[in-house]
Amino acid sequence: MVRRLAASALALISIATLPTAASAQEMDLRAVMGFGPFYRSGPSANPIPRETVMFEGRYAPGTIVISTRERRLYLVQGDGTALRYGIGVGRDGFRWSGTHRITAKREWPGWTPPAQMLRRRPDLPRYMAGGEDNPLGARAMYLGSTLYRIHGSNEPETIGQAVSSGCFRMTNDDVKDLYDRVRVGTVVVVKN
């Protein structure tokens, strides 16, 4: 009798964890953005912990310096240190460099795929409301007049990888931390 109950419970758990059509579609959408398997981040899920490091360079305090080669973002502190965050960067053919400013900040932003992405993938939704399943994650900081952003991700396993379409992704915990430390107008220097 106990074995039958255990087998029945296991069967119910298996059915409950089968992917739904909606979650399968979310996973497909995430693959388009260069994300890995559907995964939720938590406080201990960051593969590259945020830390204060020594930092040399002639940047004003508050400047963001992104090293795509290192796959790290530095927030210059002004005392010879910087906060260093792990990031995901653009895959081959989507990396770029330059200097811009943060022109807007959004919490739980909606996502409108750019025209270039829609040409590559016409099956994408034209708009996706902000929320936990949105590819932009918990926060986004928009870079100048470019299509690119520093944004969150619900998939920390992509941090440290070159998988995006040119945006810089962070864990949701890290992007919230950075978002609270910077303002519109912050200089962002992207180095390859």
C-alpha positions in Angstrom: 0.0 0.0 0.0 2.8 2.4 0.9 4.6 1.6 -2.4 1.4 2.3 -4.4 1.0 5.7 -2.6 4.6 6.6 -3.2 4.3 5.6 -6.9 1.1 7.7 -7.2 2.7 10.7 -5.6 5.7 10.4 -7.9 3.5 10.2 -10.9 1.6 13.4 -9.8 4.9 15.2 -9.3 6.1 14.2 -12.7 2.9 15.4 -14.4 3.1 18.7 -12.5 6.6 19.4 -13.6 6.0 18.7 -17.3 6.6 21.9 -19.3 3.5 23.7 -20.5 3.1 25.2 -23.9 3.6 28.6 -22.4 6.9 27.7 -20.7 8.1 26.0 -23.8 7.5 29.2 -25.7 9.3 31.2 -23.0 12.3 28.9 -23.4 12.3 29.4 -27.1 12.1 33.1 -26.8 15.0 33.0 -24.4 17.0 31.0 -26.9 16.5 33.9 -29.4 18.0 36.3 -26.9 21.0 33.9 -26.4 19.8 32.7 -23.1 20.2 29.1 -21.9 17.7 26.8 -20.3 14.9 28.4 -18.3 16.3 29.2 -14.8 15.4 31.5 -12.0 18.2 33.4 -10.2 18.5 33.6 -6.4 20.9 35.2 -4.0 23.3 32.3 -4.2 22.9 31.7 -8.0 25.5 34.3 -9.2 28.4 32.4 -10.8 30.6 35.5 -10.6 30.2 37.4 -7.3 30.3 41.2 -7.1 33.4 42.5 -5.4 35.5 45.6 -4.8 38.8 45.5 -6.6 41.8 47.8 -7.2 41.2 49.7 -10.4 43.7 51.8 -12.4 42.5 54.2 -15.1 41.7 57.8 -15.7 38.0 57.6 -15.2 35.8 59.9 -13.1 34.2 58.3 -10.0 30.8 56.9 -11.1 31.9 56.0 -14.6 31.0 52.5 -15.8 33.8 50.7 -17.7 32.8 47.5 -19.5 35.5 45.1 -20.6 34.0 42.7 -23.1 37.2 40.7 -23.2 37.1 40.1 -19.5 33.3 39.9 -19.4 33.2 42.3 -16.5 31.6 45.7 -15.7 33.4 48.1 -13.4 31.8 50.9 -11.5 34.7 53.3 -10.7 34.7 54.4 -7.0 37.3 57.1 -7.1 39.6 55.8 -4.4 41.6 53.5 -6.7 38.9 50.9 -6.5 35.9 49.8 -8.5 32.9 47.5 -7.9 33.4 44.6 -10.3 30.4 42.7 -11.7 30.2 39.7 -13.9 28.3 40.2 -17.1 27.2 38.4 -20.3 28.3 40.1 -23.5 27.6 40.0 -27.3 28.4 36.9 -29.1 30.7 36.9 -32.2 29.4 39.5 -34.7 27.5 41.4 -32.0 30.3 42.9 -29.9 30.9 46.7 -30.1 32.8 49.4 -28.3 32.4 53.1 -27.7 31.4 55.7 -25.1 27.8 56.5 -24.3 25.7 57.8 -21.5 22.8 56.1 -19.7 19.8 57.9 -21.2 17.0 56.1 -19.4 16.4 53.7 -16.5 13.5 51.3 -16.1 12.3 48.9 -13.5 10.8 45.6 -14.8 10.9 47.0 -18.4 8.8 45.8 -21.3 10.7 44.5 -24.3 10.1 45.4 -27.9 12.5 43.4 -30.2 14.4 45.7 -32.5 13.7 45.6 -36.2 17.0 43.9 -36.9 16.1 41.1 -34.5 12.6 40.8 -36.0 14.1 40.4 -39.5 16.2 37.5 -38.2 13.2 36.1 -36.3 9.8 37.2 -37.6 8.1 34.8 -35.2 9.0 36.9 -32.1 6.3 38.8 -30.3 6.2 42.5 -31.2 6.1 43.4 -27.5 6.5 41.6 -24.2 5.3 43.2 -20.9 7.8 43.5 -18.1 7.9 40.9 -15.4 9.9 37.9 -14.2 9.7 36.1 -17.6 10.8 39.1 -19.6 14.3 38.8 -21.2 15.3 42.2 -19.8 15.0 41.1 -16.2 14.4 43.3 -13.2 16.1 46.5 -14.4 17.4 48.1 -17.6 19.7 51.0 -18.3 19.5 52.3 -21.9 22.7 53.4 -23.6 22.6 56.6 -25.6 20.7 56.3 -28.9 21.9 52.7 -29.4 19.7 49.6 -29.3 21.8 48.3 -26.4 21.2 48.1 -22.7 22.7 47.0 -19.5 19.9 44.7 -18.2 19.0 41.9 -15.8 18.7 38.2 -16.6 16.8 35.4 -15.0 19.5 33.0 -16.1 22.7 33.5 -14.1 24.4 30.7 -16.0 24.8 33.1 -19.0 26.9 35.5 -16.9 30.5 35.4 -18.1 29.4 34.1 -21.5 29.3 35.8 -25.0 25.8 35.0 -26.0 23.7 38.2 -26.3 22.8 40.3 -29.3 25.0 43.2 -28.1 23.4 44.0 -24.7 25.2 43.5 -21.4 23.3 41.3 -19.0 23.8 40.9 -15.3 22.1 38.8 -12.7 18.9 40.4 -11.4 20.6 41.0 -8.0 23.6 42.7 -9.5 21.6 44.8 -12.0 19.4 46.1 -9.1 22.5 47.0 -7.1 24.1 48.9 -10.1 20.8 50.5 -10.9 20.5 52.0 -7.4 24.1 53.3 -7.7 24.0 55.1 -11.0 21.9 57.9 -12.5 20.7 59.0 -16.0 23.7 60.7 -17.5 26.3 58.2 -16.2 29.2 57.7 -18.7 29.5 54.1 -20.0 32.8 53.2 -21.7 32.7 49.9 -23.6 36.1 48.4 -24.4 36.8 45.3 -26.5 
